[in-house]
C-alpha cells in the first residue's frame, strides 16, 4: 500500500506484500462492513511479528517517549515560558515546528508500533483511511515547515531592514504549509481501505485494487516522494546557498577595505541572527540525514520490488526508526542553541524535585509534628 504516500512507509511490510499482489481476475463485491474481499494468491503466506519487527516496536516506543516529552517541553517554553522572548516572527515558526513534530509523535509512531504488533488491521475501513491520511499529513507538515523556516532565514539575512513585515509573511507561509499538507494528504482517504483475504482470515489496510496498473502506483509514490523530500530539499538548499553566498560576499568586501559597510547595519549579521541561522541549518541537516536513507530504500523498492528478498529485514526496520529520530532531534537542537529553553527545563526539574520532596513520607511526618493546630486536634 501507499500509507504515508509511500508503499514502503506503511508501518508493516505485510501491507506491501498485499499491494504487490496481482489484481484478481474477477472483482468480489465488498461485504456490508465495507471491507473489500480478495482471494489469496497460491503462494501467499501471512506475515508474523518477527524479531526485527519487535526491535522496531521497542525502538519506536523509546523514541515516542523522548519525542513526546521534549516537544511538549519545547511547545510549553515557546508558548508560555522564557521562549516568549523570541522575536515575534520566530515564535510561530518554532510553535509550528513543535506542533508538526507532535503530530508525527502521536500519530505516526503509535500507529507504526501497534500495526507491527497486530500485523494485520483491526481498525476497520474508516480508521484505515483516517490514520493513513493523518500519517501523510504529519510528514508533509514537518517538511513544509522546515521550508518556511529556511525562507524566513533567507529573507532575514538578505533583507535585514524588512523585519517589520516578517511576522505577517511568516503567518501566510505557515497557513500555506498546513493547507498544502491537508490537500496533498487527502488522496489517502480515497485509495486506502480495509481489505480482507478470503479463506485465511487476514485483513489489511492497503491500496490493493485502487490502481489498475503498477505504473500508476509508482507515479503516485514518486509524486509524494517529490513533495515530501525533493522539493523541500531543493528549496532549503537554494535558501542556504544564497545565505552562504551573501556571507561570503560580505567577507570579500571587508577584505577589500570597505569598512564603512560594516557599520551600516545592512551587511553585518548580528550575533543573535547568526545563532538562529546556525540552529536552523542544523535542524535542516538533521532532517536530510535522518530521512535520506529511507527514501533511497523506497526508490529502490519502486523500481526493483525483489529488493525485499535481497536486503535483510533489519535494514528496513532500522532505517524507518532512524528516520523517526528526526522528530527527537529538533527540540535537542533548539535547546542547544537556546539558553531560555534550557532554563525552562531546569526550572521545571527543580519544581518537580521540590514537589516530590514535599510529598515524601518523612517530610509529611515532620510537618505533621511541627503543626500545633494538628497536634491540638489530635489531643482532643
TIRO-577483 format. One record per residue (C-alpha): residue in one letter; x, y, z. Coordinates in steps of 0.02 Angstrom, whole numbers, padded with zeros to 5 digits, always signed. Example, Ala and Ser with C-alpha at 12.3 -4.5 7.8 and 13.67 -1.06 7.14 Angstrom:
2
A+00615-00225+00390;S+00684-00053+00357;
// end
This chain:
380
X+00000+00000+00000;X+00045+00183-00005;X+00024+00227+00177;X+00102+00397+00211;X+00108+00416+00023;X+00242+00285+00004;X+00208+00099-00010;X+00359+00057+00094;X+00307+00178+00232;X+00155+00077+00276;X+00213+00034+00451;X+00212-00151+00414;X+00287-00249+00271;X+00129-00355+00260;X+00042-00208+00176;X+00173-00206+00042;X+00154-00392+00017;X-00033-00373-00011;X-00021-00222-00126;X+00106-00311-00235;X-00019-00449-00273;X-00085-00455-00450;X-00265-00390-00465;X-00391-00532-00462;X-00474-00585-00623;X-00647-00551-00553;X-00699-00423-00425;X-00784-00488-00268;X-00917-00369-00205;X-00873-00297-00035;X-00973-00359+00114;X-01087-00244+00215;X-00942-00199+00332;X-00862-00101+00189;X-00713-00218+00191;X-00655-00274+00019;X-00625-00460-00005;X-00486-00530-00110;X-00436-00711-00141;X-00259-00753-00080;X-00126-00800-00208;X-00070-00982-00210;X+00099-00947-00129;X+00041-00811-00009;X+00094-00828+00172;X+00026-00722+00313;X+00161-00612+00393;X+00208-00626+00575;X+00279-00520+00715;X+00462-00557+00682;X+00613-00520+00791;X+00660-00373+00680;X+00484-00302+00698;X+00499-00322+00887;X+00658-00218+00883;X+00568-00087+00780;X+00424-00078+00905;X+00541-00063+01054;X+00646+00072+00973;X+00490+00166+00917;X+00420+00167+01094;X+00583+00239+01161;X+00582+00375+01028;X+00398+00407+01062;X+00428+00442+01247;X+00577+00555+01215;X+00495+00649+01070;X+00332+00674+01166;X+00417+00745+01322;X+00545+00853+01230;X+00425+00926+01102;X+00292+00962+01233;X+00426+01049+01336;X+00479+01150+01183;X+00298+01196+01146;X+00271+01250+01327;X+00431+01352+01332;X+00393+01448+01173;X+00209+01469+01215;X+00215+01524+01397;X+00394+01511+01458;X+00554+01607+01428;X+00538+01564+01244;X+00410+01704+01230;X+00560+01822+01219;X+00592+01759+01043;X+00562+01882+00903;X+00377+01892+00859;X+00406+01819+00686;X+00509+01672+00754;X+00385+01612+00885;X+00253+01550+00760;X+00390+01455+00667;X+00450+01362+00820;X+00272+01331+00880;X+00227+01257+00711;X+00385+01151+00707;X+00349+01080+00879;X+00166+01051+00832;X+00214+00957+00673;X+00336+00850+00771;X+00200+00813+00899;X+00081+00757+00760;X+00219+00642+00698;X+00246+00582+00877;X+00065+00547+00924;X+00005+00484+00754;X+00147+00404+00657;X+00243+00320+00798;X+00097+00238+00893;X+00016+00184+00729;X+00178+00106+00670;X+00209+00015+00834;X+00033-00053+00856;X+00022-00104+00673;X+00182-00204+00686;X+00119-00291+00843;X-00052-00337+00773;X+00022-00373+00599;X-00149-00363+00517;X-00276-00222+00525;X-00414-00223+00657;X-00469-00040+00648;X-00600-00051+00512;X-00615+00043+00349;X-00646+00220+00415;X-00499+00215+00536;X-00389+00143+00398;X-00423+00293+00287;X-00410+00421+00427;X-00246+00361+00500;X-00161+00345+00331;X-00218+00522+00293;X-00151+00588+00459;X+00014+00499+00433;X+00047+00580+00266;X-00018+00748+00331;X+00106+00743+00476;X+00254+00703+00363;X+00210+00841+00240;X+00184+00969+00378;X+00352+00930+00455;X+00443+00952+00289;X+00348+01108+00234;X+00376+01199+00399;X+00563+01172+00378;X+00545+01254+00208;X+00456+01403+00287;X+00595+01419+00417;X+00726+01416+00279;X+00635+01551+00180;X+00621+01658+00336;X+00808+01644+00371;X+00848+01688+00192;X+00742+01845+00200;X+00811+01894+00370;X+00992+01884+00310;X+00971+01955+00135;X+00844+02090+00183;X+00879+02134+00367;X+00787+02300+00359;X+00623+02218+00310;X+00592+02142+00481;X+00427+02232+00507;X+00337+02128+00376;X+00416+01963+00433;X+00276+01920+00554;X+00137+01938+00426;X+00238+01850+00292;X+00276+01701+00404;X+00094+01684+00453;X+00044+01675+00271;X+00180+01546+00231;X+00133+01439+00381;X-00050+01442+00332;X+00000+01389+00157;X+00111+01249+00226;X-00026+01175+00335;X-00156+01193+00195;X-00044+01108+00067;X-00013+00967+00190;X-00200+00938+00207;X-00226+00946+00019;X-00084+00829-00028;X-00134+00702+00104;X-00318+00697+00053;X-00298+00562-00083;X-00260+00439+00057;X-00444+00448+00106;X-00494+00376-00063;X-00360+00250-00108;X-00344+00160+00059;X-00469+00036+00127;X-00476-00120+00234;X-00450-00275+00125;X-00493-00449+00185;X-00407-00601+00111;X-00530-00742+00085;X-00504-00910+00166;X-00358-00857+00277;X-00444-00738+00400;X-00324-00595+00364;X-00370-00410+00349;X-00254-00270+00299;X-00264-00082+00268;X-00192-00064+00093;X-00215+00012-00080;X-00236-00154-00171;X-00360-00127-00313;X-00351+00063-00310;X-00227+00064-00454;X-00264-00036-00611;X-00081-00033-00666;X+00079-00041-00567;X+00148+00114-00654;X+00002+00216-00585;X+00050+00172-00407;X+00232+00211-00447;X+00183+00383-00514;X+00082+00415-00356;X+00229+00364-00248;X+00352+00469-00348;X+00238+00620-00335;X+00237+00611-00146;X+00422+00574-00142;X+00446+00736-00238;X+00333+00839-00125;X+00396+00760+00037;X+00581+00761+00002;X+00643+00826-00167;X+00554+00995-00172;X+00587+01037+00012;X+00769+00987-00007;X+00790+01094-00163;X+00708+01246-00086;X+00807+01231+00076;X+00969+01205-00020;X+00934+01358-00126;X+00896+01465+00027;X+01053+01419+00123;X+01161+01429-00033;X+01105+01609-00058;X+01139+01645+00125;X+01315+01573+00115;X+01348+01670-00044;X+01289+01830+00041;X+01403+01800+00191;X+01549+01761+00075;X+01525+01923-00019;X+01524+02018+00145;X+01692+01944+00192;X+01760+01993+00021;X+01702+02172+00049;X+01784+02176+00220;X+01947+02114+00148;X+01937+02246+00012;X+01935+02381+00147;X+01754+02434+00137;X+01747+02458+00325;X+01606+02583+00317;X+01488+02446+00264;X+01523+02352+00423;X+01436+02486+00523;X+01293+02518+00404;X+01178+02391+00483;X+01141+02305+00317;X+01293+02198+00284;X+01344+02141+00456;X+01248+01994+00533;X+01210+02016+00719;X+01263+01877+00834;X+01085+01832+00881;X+01034+01818+00699;X+01187+01714+00658;X+01149+01598+00804;X+00972+01571+00741;X+01040+01539+00568;X+01159+01405+00633;X+01016+01323+00729;X+00904+01313+00575;X+01045+01244+00468;X+01074+01103+00593;X+00886+01067+00602;X+00877+01053+00412;X+01032+00944+00406;X+00957+00827+00535;X+00802+00807+00426;X+00909+00766+00274;X+01023+00645+00366;X+00883+00551+00454;X+00764+00527+00307;X+00879+00512+00155;X+00924+00327+00182;X+00741+00277+00199;X+00687+00374+00045;X+00827+00294-00056;X+00768+00124+00003;X+00593+00167-00057;X+00655+00217-00230;X+00746+00053-00241;X+00586-00042-00199;X+00480+00052-00327;X+00591+00002-00471;X+00652-00166-00404;X+00519-00244-00292;X+00626-00401-00272;X+00743-00299-00161;X+00636-00356-00013;X+00708-00530-00034;X+00886-00464-00052;X+00903-00342+00093;X+00888-00404+00274;X+00728-00361+00365;X+00827-00271+00500;X+00883-00144+00369;X+00704-00096+00325;X+00650-00077+00505;X+00811+00008+00561;X+00803+00142+00427;X+00623+00184+00471;X+00670+00203+00655;X+00818+00311+00604;X+00700+00423+00505;X+00588+00446+00657;X+00741+00501+00754;X+00722+00669+00666;X+00570+00706+00774;X+00680+00695+00929;X+00821+00799+00855;X+00727+00963+00835;X+00698+01002+01021;X+00876+00945+01063;X+00950+01062+00932;X+00836+01204+00988;X+00889+01177+01169;X+01073+01176+01121;X+01060+01346+01038;X+00930+01425+01155;X+00976+01457+01338;X+00797+01506+01380;X+00736+01330+01339;X+00870+01253+01450;X+00823+01373+01589;X+00640+01323+01575;X+00688+01139+01584;X+00797+01170+01737;X+00657+01266+01823;X+00533+01127+01784;X+00651+00996+01855;X+00677+01099+02014;X+00489+01117+02038;X+00463+00931+02010;X+00600+00887+02134;X+00531+01011+02260;X+00354+00942+02246;X+00419+00765+02263;X+00516+00808+02420;X+00365+00896+02497;X+00258+00742+02466;X+00383+00619+02537;X+00325+00523+02693;X+00466+00591+02803;X+00430+00772+02758;X+00242+00749+02784;X+00275+00669+02955;X+00389+00811+03005;X+00262+00941+02952;X+00126+00848+03048;X+00228+00852+03209;X+00277+01034+03187;X+00098+01093+03159;X+00023+01145+03328;X-00153+01151+03263;X-00138+00972+03206;X-00066+00918+03372;X-00206+01004+03470;X-00337+00921+03364;X-00253+00756+03393;X-00255+00788+03581;X-00442+00817+03579;
// end
